[in-house]
Amino acid sequence: MSLDHIKNILKTMMFYGNSQITQTVSKNQKTILSVSYKKENNMFEITYLEPAAIETHSEVDSTALAIEETINSHVKTSS
């Protein structure tokens, strides 16, 4: 998934901030992470499954980079 595609998804989530949208990223039918937008505090919340952790970001760019890095590192370790 390209960085631009990730950014577009995140911008869409912000636009529909009154809705509860969660995007899930999986590899080989195993969830890697999920991301949602919390309008009440204007933050993106990334939930990582391995290792279990929650991370918040206030900007689209930093959120997209964190997601891209996780996808790329997971692809390398799964090969």
JOLINCOR-V302181 format. One record per pair of residues at least 4 apart in sequence whose ideal C-beta (glycine too) atoms are under 7 Angstrom apart, sorted by the first residue. I is the first residue (numbers start at 1). J is the second residue. If there is no record, write none. Layout:
i=(I/I)
j=(J/J)
//
This chain:
i=(1/1/1/3/3/3/4/5/6/6/6/6/7/7/7/8/9/9/10/10/10/10/10/11/11/12/13/13/14/16/17/17/18/21/21/22/22/23/23/24/24/25/25/25/25/26/26/26/27/27/27/28/31/32/32/32/32/33/33/33/33/33/33/34/35/35/35/35/35/36/37/38/38/42/43/43/43/44/44/44/45/45/46/46/46/46/47/48/48/48/55/57/57/57/59/60/61/62/63/64/65/66/67/68/69/70/71/72/73/74/75)
j=(5/6/71/7/64/68/8/9/10/64/67/68/11/60/64/12/13/23/14/44/60/63/64/15/60/16/21/37/37/21/37/39/39/36/37/34/36/34/35/31/34/32/33/67/71/30/31/32/32/74/78/78/49/49/70/71/74/46/47/48/49/67/70/47/44/45/46/63/67/45/44/43/45/58/56/57/58/56/57/63/54/56/55/63/66/67/54/52/53/70/66/62/63/66/63/64/65/66/67/68/69/70/71/72/73/74/75/76/77/78/79)
//
